[in-house]
Amino acid sequence: MKKTVLAAAVFGSIFAQQALAEDVKIPEQALNEALRARLPEEIIKAGVINDVNSGSFPPYQIINGKEVNGAAADMTDALGQLMGIKITHSTVSGLPSVLSGISAGRYQLGFGRTVISHHAKVLMISLTGCVNMWFSR
């Protein structure tokens, strides 16, 4: 009986935490004109940055069909609001596709959990050692 009650308590707390996590909404971000002014002119004109990922890596990236959720999606949405642009998400197969797509200009940003330090024509910024941002140079 004690094991059943303990198991019920553990599962209940896990599901309660998931429900709480799904209820968290990042506040709307105000446009930062100084940050927007640092964007390349072609991105400002297009009004969009194409973000690329290599599939699900919860909790950073959760891919469900064409929908991208998780911490990385929340952060790129907030970043897009700060810069006054839309950030779209594309999923490709593997890190080589991410890096070659950024190098070729198909994507302007790769935001997510990746372990690598250098690739030609690609700049990586590591945030807290957990989330990396990739930019074309």
Summary of the structure (lengths in Angstrom):
residues: 137
radius of gyration: 18.0
end to end distance: 61.5
largest distance: 66.3
contacts: 355
relative contact order: 0.15
helix: 41%
strand: 27%
